[in-house]
Structures are given as C-alpha cells and as structure tokens.
C-alpha cells in the first residue's frame, strides 16, 4: 500500500500540478495564508483603532472592508499614524497595504503601549520607510511574530493627502497533513459511517478542508471494510484495517476495528452532594399542618427519594445524588415586592380568590402576583447567605442545591450562580461569596417527579449548548449535541433522541404519548462517540409509561441515552453528565484527558509534565528551532532574553493546545553571543541557554 501511495504522489508530480510545497524530512508541507480579520475584531470590540486625527467611524472602516477601491481618505496632510490595539495576542508574518497615493510607510509592533512608544522590550519594526506607488498592492513578509499592538505610519511627500484603500495583517501557517475524523474507528459488520478530513498544522491544530483537490480514500483490507470516493466506510467482516486519505500534497490515516458489537466503556459513578432546602412551613399551628398537607400535595421527601433513584437508573449508574444536608426550618425566601414573605402572608395569598380577572378567580392570589403582576421573586442570594451555602460549595461540602417550595414561589426551574455563570434556562446570577459555580434546582409540591426530571433536562440542554457553543439541528456541520437532539418533525427520517419538549416522533410540545412510529438513530448512542448508521423505529412504547405517565417514561429514556462514557472526543468529555453536574470540573477534566491523548500519541509526554528542549541546532546562524511540551491547553509565552535580562524577542504569547510544539527562531538583527530562551505558563517557568554565531 505504501508503494501505491508513493506512485500516486509521483504521478501527480509528473502531471505537472503546481502547489506551494515545502519539503522537509520527507514530509509534504503546504504553506498558506490566514488573514487577521481586523474588521471582525473591531466590530466585536476585541480590538480598537486609534489615529492621530479625527474621522467618522464609517470612513475609517473602509480600510478593512475588503474592497481596495473604497478608501479611507484624509486630504491635505503629509503624515498619518494608525494604531491597532488587540485585546488578545494575534500572530502575523505579512503586512499588506493598498494606497491611492505614493509615499512610504513604517510598521511597528509590540506587546504593550509602553514598549511601542519607548521602542523597548517586545518592540519590533518589521518595515521601515518602505516606498509604495499609488493604486497598487504592497506586500511585505517578515518573521512570524505574536503581538497585541500594531502601528503603521504613512508619509506622502506631496502633502496632498493620505488615502488608504486596505490595510491587512496575514499569518503563514504550515499544513503538514490530513486528519481523518472521526478516528480511530470501531464498527460492526453491515454498518457504515461517513468520514471527513480536516487540515492539520505542525502544532496539531485543525482547519476545515477547503482545497479544490479531491481526497482519495482507500482501505488496505477491502475484505474487512471498503471506503467509497466520498469517504463513506462500509464494514464487511470482523477484523482490522487502515483507512487512508490523501490528495496531491498531503495524507493521513486512521485505524479501523470491526467487531461483532460493542458499547463504549461507562464512566465511573459520580457522587453529587446535595443541600436540600424545604420551604414547607406550618400553616395551621393548631394541628401542626404544613402547606403540602393543607393543599393535598405530595410530601417533598417522597419526591426527593424517587428523583435520586430515577436518576441513578436513567444515568446507567453514572450519577448518584446524595442529600448531605437538609434545611427544613420554616424559612421562606420568596419576596413579594421588596419584602420576604412570612408564613402568614403566604397562607393569606393562598386563600384569596375573591376577585375575577379575565373570568378567572386569580386576582389577589399568589399565582396572580407571580405570573401576571410579576412581583414575586425568589431571593437566591438571601438563601445562600442564610445557610452559608457559598462557603460549603467553596469547601467541597456540597455540589448543588435542591429547593422544594410551594407553587408560584418565584423560582426558576434551574439557576446557575457564581463566577462565570451562564444561561441555565434562566439568566446567570452572580454571588460575591461563591468561588465556584453553584446549581440550584427549583421544584414545587403540586408537580410530580416527571416535572422535576423535566427541569433537570432543561439544565442539561443549557449546559450542552454552553459546551458546544450553540444549538442548530439543521446545521450542515452538526455537533454531536445537534445530532442527539434531532427530531423527525424537523429532520424527516433523521431523528435521534430528541429534546426535552419534543420526543423523536413528537409533533408538538410535550407530545410524549404519540403513537406514530418514526426512524431513529437511537441505537448508535450506546457507542458514542462512534455514530454508525443503525436505525430502528420508535414511539411511545419505546420509552413506556411508568404509572401511566409517558412524560416520566420519556424523561428517563432521554437521560438514559445521554453519553455517559469514558474518554474525550474533540476536546469534549464523552460523559456529558459531568458538564451537567459540575461544569467547571468537566472542563478541567477534558483538558487533562486531552493531555493523556497526547501522551499516547507522543509517548514521552506525561500528564502534568512540562518540557523545554534544547534548541537545535545550537550554536546556530541565524535560524534555530525550539521545541516544548505542555500537558493541557493554556496561555504560553516563549521569549528570548540577552545576558543582562533584556527582552529581545517574543516568539509566542497566546493560548496553545496540549501536546508538542516547535517554534522557529530567526535571529536576524541580533549580534553574536549568548542568549536565554524562557518558557512561561501559569504553572511553570523553564529557562535554557542558546548561542548565536555569525
């Protein structure tokens, strides 16, 4: 097979196809441009533009609209200075300008305003007084550099104005191979899966495949599996093979194992410590009757016990909720207007129904004030402060809070509190005492277990939307979450598991009892992240109706198919429950597991280890390479210092993915002698010596 690949590449070369190739150590490398989207940075507020004169914003932005024939114009001046300030580090190795007048320009870059103004530290001047002619592009390459500020100064000796059609910054990236996704593969006979390829650079970053050339697919054992010209793999028989993809310049491969059947290995059980808050005050002191008893609602403790049992079963034993502390003291944290309600006011509003509104006996009741007047609010911060729940969460004594309250108590179904909180089927809520995120579930007595699971389902949806950065079941490039939630109504014959309101066969909200059978890819989710093409038909009989309740049956079925497996796929845990229960810890674990994958790939990288290798060659003139490893995605800087500790060059200053990295250092403009290079992360600092000889 290797001989065939070689002959194909040789044939492509002989055919005279021309590509920008950089051959090194026998590997093909494609150099391509990646423009800094200055217009997007300015629009999103992640960059600002400063100039030494005043101009309307719409005129100023003409420099970045992609059309060189719409110019930013200032008449009757001979100089103009523009400074771009980015919030985060950008990388570039080329400057492009299109001007309507003749003259010269200078480009300066730095990490700080002080360095830029004083020409010290990170300061560099890639372009100095370069001449240009009117109505033409001028492009200058320079050493690949990371920076936060870029200042360009234009001069027109004729003093008749400065007219800038475009100003752009471009980075060069080296694409070294194709990455087959998903992979490695495991399949069962008689199934197929659609593969795709991405471009992969020398640092392991991937990019969409946007070459015009077709990808050539092949299997080295067609009796095990075949692959068609579009990357559709069909498993024939049990065994092992390798799937390869190549174009005229690049190649990639992944292993395939075909087995009788399989399920992904289940994640370990997570114990989630719950603080239970019961708002169930005595409403009749004579008989010591509580609110739930007065109104015939279920005992909340019975609900809690059933919820814990159902989630353990639905999660396939991955989730074990445990109530570690209970607060049932008669306190009420519902505000009516500016005041917290008391037991007496609560009882009063539950018995008022003397006035009619829209034909309903609601005016004057708590329901009226909560749902129509909108002045009933639950005071989450007051509850957290009263029970010291922030300290307990910070110390790891509790993981989340469940609140059982009477109806119309002003609670959201789910609420996320603390630093970095996001939409959780409710707006995020800050609390100055919380150092970690805290989930608070809000349930009430007149609704059953099905509704409680339903509320957690919306919490799950919010968490997974945050993980994947959106939710679009119609996407041409769907995420696993997009696929998981597809329904037949929107994607005919393409349903998977559905969402909390719509089962796979649902035609309207809460249509859990629909008898219509539809095709679903439900079977595939036992093997996530491997998603094959197995289908079966599902309807309400598939999830059943415990105690005659199809909603409860669907909730347990839906949760039962959430990925709950070991490992990580494309940076996301295969156990989605972890994000739902403890989002911060899940993100951290995903980064750690990603480092494990790099250890398996590179062999020498240990989780938690940082390495900075000796540059090679050393001594050097004028180019050397510096390699290092980091165990997880994080901010990294790699800088060069002289012998007295002055910063002479910044090679890297940006977030980088886990794994091995190699940076080229060009010492142009530096004198011979000894220098130091320093790797700095938020965990460690490592310094080594290098020698430049000219």
N, C-alpha and C positions, 0 to 999 in steps of 0.2 A: 504493500500500500504506500509506503514511503517513497518507493521508486516511482509509482504512478503520480504522486503529488509533485515530485521533482520534475518529471517530464511535462506535466501540465504547466508548471511555472516556466520551464524552459520554452515551451511552445508559446506562451503568452509573450515572452521576451522577444522571440524570433518574429512574432507577428508585428513587432514594432509599436506596441502600445506604449504610450509615454505617460509616466507618472512621476511625481516628485518623490523620489526614493532616497533614503539614507541608509546604506547597508553597513551594518556593524555586527561583528562576531557571528555572521551567517544569518542574522535575522533581518527581515524587511521592516523598515520603519517609515511611516508616512508623516510628513510634517504638514500641518495645516493651521490655518489661522482661526483665532477665536476672538472676535471683537468685543471690547468692553462696551456694554450698552449704556452709554452715558445718559441718553435721553430717559431710559427707564429708571436709572439711579436718581435723576433729578425729579422725575415725576413721583417716585415712591418716597422721596425725602431721605434717601440713603446717601445723597451727595448734595453739595451746594456749590454754586458757581459765583465767584467774586471777580470784580473787574474794577479798573481804576477810573471808570466813568459811569454815568448813569444811563440806563437804557431800559426800555419796556421789555418785560419778560418774553413776550411772543416774538419780538425781534431777536432777542438773544438766543432763543432756542432754535433758530434757523440753522445754526452751526451743527446741530445734531439731528436734523430731520431726515437724513439720508439722501437729500437732493442737493448736489453742489451748486445748482443754479438758483437756489433761494439763499441769498447771502445776508448775514448779519453785517450791517453797514453803518459806519461812523464817518462822516465827512470832515474834511479839513483838519485832520490830525496826522502826526507822523509816527506815533507810537501807541501801542495798546497792550496791556498786560491782563491776562486772564488766569485765574487760579481755581482749579477743581479740588475740592476737599471731600474725600470719601469717608463715610463712617467706618468702613472696614477696608482691610488691605485689598488692593487689586494688583494684578500682575500684567505686565506688558513688555513687549520687545520690539515694538514698531510704532512710529508716530506717522500719522497721515494728515495732510492738510490740502485744501483746495482753496486758492485765493484768487480774487478778481484783480488784484494789483500786484506789482512787483515789489521786491524788497528782500528782507532777511528775517529770520526768526531764531529764537533760542528756546530750548526746552529744559526745564529743571524739575527734579523730583526729590521727594524726601518723605520721611515718616511723620515729622512734626513741623508745625509752623516755625518754631524756633530754629530748627535745623535748616529749613528752607531759607529763612531770612538771613541767618548767620553763615550759611554755607559750611556747616559743620556736621559731624555725626553721620547721619544717614543720607546726607545731601549728595546728589549726583547731577551732572549736567551732560546728558546724553547727546544733546545737539547744541552747537554754539554758532550763532550768527550765520546760519545756513541761508544762502541765496535762493530765491524762488522766482518764477516767472508767472505772469498773470494767466488766468484761466487754464491752469493745468494742475494735476495732482503732483504732490511731492511726498515721497515716502522714504523714511529713514529707519533702518534696523539698528537696534542697539542690544546690549546684553540684557537677557531676561531678568527683570527686576520687579520686586514687590514694593509697593509704596502706598501712601494714603493721600499725598498731595502732588499735584502736577501743575506747574506754572509755565505758561507759554507767553512769550513776549514778541510781538510783531513790530517791525520798523519799516516804514515807507519813506525813503529819502525825498520823494517828491512832495511829501506833506499834503497830498490831495485826498487822504482818507485811507481807512483800513476796511476792507470788505472780505469777510471770511465766509466761504461757501460751506466748508465742512472742516471739522477737527475730530480726529478719531485716534484711539489707542487700541492696539491689537497685540494679542499674545500668540506665540507659536507653541503648539502642543505636538508632542511626538506620539503618534498612534503606533503601537507595536504589535497588535494582534486583534483577533476577533474573540469575543466571549459568547459562548452559546448559553442561552437562558431558556427554560430552567436547566440546571445541571449541577452535579451529576444526576443521572436519571435512574428511576426504578419503575418498571411497568409490569403488567400482567399480560399473558397471551390474549390476542384478539382485541386489544385496545390500541388507541393511537393518541398522540399528543402533538400539538403544534409547537415547534421550536422557533426561536428568533435569535438574532445575533445583535450584539452591541459592539461598538468600537472600544478598545481598551488601551489606555496610555501606559507609559512606563511606571506610573505610580499606582496602577490598579483602578484608576477612575474610569468610569464607563460613560459613553456618549451614544446617542441614537445613531443607528446605521443610516447614513444619508448619502452613501456612494451611489452613483448611477450603475455601477457594475453589478451583475447578478452574483449572488452567492451560490457556489457549487457545493451541494451536500452529498455525503457518501457515508455508507456503513461498511465496516471492514468484515462483517459476517452477515450476509443477507439472509442466511437461514435462521438467524436469531431475530433480526429486525431489518426493515427496509426504511428508506427515507426518500421522499419524492423531491422534485426540484424546488418546491416551496418550503421545505423543512418540516413536512408532516411525517412523523415517525410512526410506523405500524409494527407492533410486536408480533412475531410469528410463533416463536417457541422459547422455552426456557433456556437461559444461558447468558453469556456476556459478550458484548461487542463495544466498539468505539464509534461514535458519531463524529464526523469531521465536517467543518465548513471552511471554505476558502474563496477568495477572489484572486485577482491577478497579483495582489501585493501582500495580502495578509492571510493568516489561517488561525484556526482554533479547533479544539476538540473537547469532547466530554465522554465519560464512560456511561454505559447503559447496562443495567442488570434486569433481566426478565425472569420473574419468579411466579409461582402459582397464584399467590395473592399475598397481601400484606397490609398492615396498618402501621402508621407512624408510631414510634415509641412514645408512650404517655409521659407527660411531665410529672414531677414529684408533687405530692399534695401540698398545697399552700394553706396554712392555718391563718385565718383572718380574725384578729381580736376586735370584738365589737363592744362599744359602750352603748347600752340600751337606755334610752330616756323615755319614760312613760308619763304622758300628760293625761292622767285619769283621776282627777280629784273627786273627793266625796261630794255629791250634790245634795244628799239628804242625810244630815248628821243624825237624825232620829234612828234611821235604820242602817246607817253607815253604808248607804247605797252610792256606788260610783257611777260616773256618767255612762259607761258602757252598759251597766246593768239597768239603769233607768230607761235607756232607749232601746234595749234589747240587742245591743251589738255584741260581737264575739269578744271573748277575753283575749287581750293582746298577747298574753303569754302563750296561749294555744297557737296563735298565728306564728309567733316567732319560732316556736319549736318545729312547726311544719315547714316554714321557709328554710330553715337550716337543713332539714332532712331533704327537701326537694332540690336544693342547690348542690348538695353533695352527690345526689343521684344524677342530676342533669349534667353536672360537670365531669361525669365519669370518675368521681373520686378525687378530682384535682383541687377542688375548693372545699375547705372545711371551715365554716363560720363558727366562732366560739364567743359567746357572750361572757366577757370577763368582768364587767361591772354594770350594775343596774341602778338607775336613779328613778324611784317611784315615790316622790315626796309631795305630790300635790302642786308643785310649782307650774306655772303657766307662762310661756314665753311668746304668746300671741299678743300683738299690740292692736288696739282699736284706736286709731288716730295716734296720739302721742303717748298714750299710757298703756302699760301692760295690763292685760285683763286679770281679774281675780276670779275665784271660783263663783262668787255671787253674780258678777257681771256675765260670766259665761252661762250660768244657769238661766239668767234673765233673758238673754238673747236667744236661747234655745227654746224658749216658751212663748215668744212673741210672734203672733201671726194674725194680728187683728186688722191689718191694712192690706188692701189689694194693689198689685202693680201688674199691668198687662194681664189682668184676670187671674193672677196667682197670689196666694197668700204668702208673700215673701217680704214685703216692706216691713222693716223693723227687726227682721231675723238676722242671725249671723251670716246666713247664706247671702242675704241681700247686700250686707256691707262688704262681704268678701268678693262676691262675683260681679256685682253691679256697681256699687259705690267705690269699690277698690281701696278701701281704707283699712282693711285688715291685713296685717303683715306679721310674719313670724320673725322674731329678733334672734337670728342665728348667733350673732356676736354676744348677745346677753347670755344665751345658753352656754356657749363655750367658756365665757368668763366665769359664770356662776359655778360650773362644775370643774373648772380648771382643765378643760379638755385639750387646750393648746399645749400645756406642759406635758400632759400624758401622751399626746401624739408625738411631741418632740422627743420624748424619752423612750418611745417604742412600747409604752404600756398599752396603748390602743392603736388600732389601724383605721377604724372608721366609726361612725355613729349612726344608730338607727333610732328614729323618733316615732313613737306611736302617739297620735293626738286625735281629738275629736274632729269631725268633718269641718271644713271651711276655717281651718286654723291658720291660713295664710302661708303654708309651706309649699315649696316646690317638691316635685317628686324626687328630684336629686339635686344636690347643691355641692359645688366644689369650692373649698375655701383655702386661702393661703397663698404664698408667693408663687407666681406663675400659673395661677388658676386659669382655666379656660372654660368655654361654654360647656355646660354639663346638663343639657336640657333646661338650663337656667343660666342667667348671667353670672360670671365669676364674682367671687366675693373675697376681698382682702381681709386679713385679720393680722394686726401687728405682732401678736404674740406667737403666731404659727411660723415655724421654720420649715415645715413640710406641708404637702397638700393633705387636706382632710376632706373625705367624702361624708356627706350627711344625707341619709335617706329619710324621706318624709312620708309616712303611711298613716292611715286613719282607720277607725274601727269598723265602719259600716261597709268597707270594701274588703274583699277576701284575699286569699293567698295568690290567686291568679293575677289580681291587680298589683300586688306587691312585686311579683316577678316581672310583670309588665313594666313597672317603674325602673327596676334594675336593668331591664332591656334597653330603655332609652339612655340610661347611664352608659351602657355598653356601646351603643351607637355613637354617643358623643366622644367616648374615649378612642374608638377606632377611627373616627373622622379626624381626630387630632393626630393620630399615628400616621395616617396616610395623606394628610393634608387636604382632604376633600372627600366628596362622595358623588359619583356620577355613574349610574349603572349603564348609561348609554355610551360611555367613553369608548373610543376606538382603541385605546390602550388602557384597559381596565386594571385597576389594582386588585389584589385578592379580596379586599373588602367590597369593591364594586361587584365582583363576581358573586361573592357569598350572598349578597342581598338582592340579586336579580329575581324578578317575578315574571310569570307568564304574561300577565296583562301588558307589560312594557316590552318584554323580550320574548315573543312567542316561541315556544319550544326551546327556550334558553333559560328557564328558571333554575335557580339553585336552591337556597334555603329561605330566602325572603327576608322581610324586616319585621319589626315588632308589630306594626299595624297591618301588614299585608303578608299572609302566608303565600307560598309559591303559586297557589291556584286562586288567590284572592282577587275579587273584582271590585271590592270597596273596603273601606276601613273596617277593621275588626271582623273580617269575613272568615272567621276560623272554622265555621261549620259548613263550608262549601263542599258539596259532594262531587263537583266536577273534578275529573282526573286530568292532570297535565304532566308533561315530561319534565323531569328534574334531574340535575346532575348531583343529587344528594349523596350518592354512594362514594363519590370521589373525595369527599371531605374527611373520610377516615384515613386518608393517605396524605393529607396536606403536609408539605407544600407541593407534592406531586398531584396535579389535577388532570386526570385522564378523561376519556370521553364516554364513560359508562353512564347510562341513563336508566331511569325507571319512572313509573307513573305514581303520582302521589295525590292524595286528597285527605279529607278529614279523618278517614280511617287510618291513615299512616301515623298520625300523632295521637289519635284516640281522644277520649273524653273522660278523664278521671272524675268520678262522682257526677257524670253527666255534663262536665264543663269542658267544652272544646278549647276555650281560651287557655285554661290551665294546661291541657294536653299540648297545645302548640307551643306555649312558652317553654315547657320542659324539653320538647323536641328541638326547638330553636337553639336553646342553650346547649343541648346535648351535642350539637354539631359545630359549635364554636371550636376552632382549632385549640387543642389543649395538649400540644406535643412538645417534645424536647427540641432544642436547637434554635437556629436563627436563619431567616431567609431574606436576602437582600436588605439586611440591616434591621429586620423586624422579627421579634420573637415568634416562634411557631406556637407559643402558648399565649393566645390573646387574652385569656383570663388575667394574666399578670398585669396588663395595662389597665384592665377594668378595676382591679382591686388596689393596685399601687402603681400609678403611672410612673412616678419618678424612679422607683426601684426597677421597673421594667426597662426603662430607657437605659439605665446604668448597666443592667444585666445584658441587654442587647449589644452594647458596646464591648463588654467583656467577652461575650461569646464570639463576637466578630474577631477579637484578638485570638481566640482559640482556633478559629478557622485559618487565620494567617500562620499560626504555629504549625498546623497540619500542612499547609502549603509550603512554607519556607523551612520548616524543620527546626531551625536554630532559635526561633523567636519564642520566648516563654511568656505566658500571661503575666503582666505586671512588670516585665523587663524593658529597660531602655538601653539601646546600644548606639554608640557613635564610633564608627570605624575610622581607621587611619586613612587619610586621603590618598588617592592613587592617580597618577604617580606622585611620588614625593622623594626628593625635590622635583619641582615642575617648572615649566616655562611654555606658554603663560597659562595653560589650561590644566585643571585637575578636577577630580570628581570626589564628592564626599557622600558616603552612604550612612544611613542610620535607620533604626527601627523604633517604633512606638507601639504600645500594646492596645491603644484604643484611640478613637477619633478625639482630637483635642487641638488647642491652639499651640502652634510650634513656631519658634524663631531659630534661625541659624545665621550667625553673624560672624564677621571677620574683624579682628582687632589687631592693632600693631603692638609692639613690645611695651609701650607705655600706657596701654589700655584704651587708646582712642579707637572708636568705631570707624572702620574704613569701608565696610561694605555690608549690606543686609541682603542675604541670599533668599531667606524665607521669613515670612511673618504673616501667617494665616492659619486657619484651621486645616488639618490634614487627617486623612483616613488612617486607620490602624494598618500596620504592616511595614514593609521595607520601602525605603525611599532613597533616591540617589539624585544629587544636585550637582550641576556643573558650575565650577567657579572659574571665571575668566579674570585674570589679574591684570588686565590692561590698565595702564596708567599708574601702577604701583611699582615702587622701587624694589630691587632685590633685597632679600633679607628674611628674617624670621617673623612669622605671624601666628596668631592663635585663632582657631575657629571654635565657636561655642554653640552647643545645642541647648535650648532652654524651653521647658514646658512648665505647666502648672504643677508638675510633680518632681522634676529633677532638672539639674544643670550639669552638663558634661563639657569639658574643655580639652582640646588637643592642639598640638603644635604642627605647623606646616612650614615649608621652606620654599621660597621663590628664588630662582636663579635665572638671571638673564645674561 
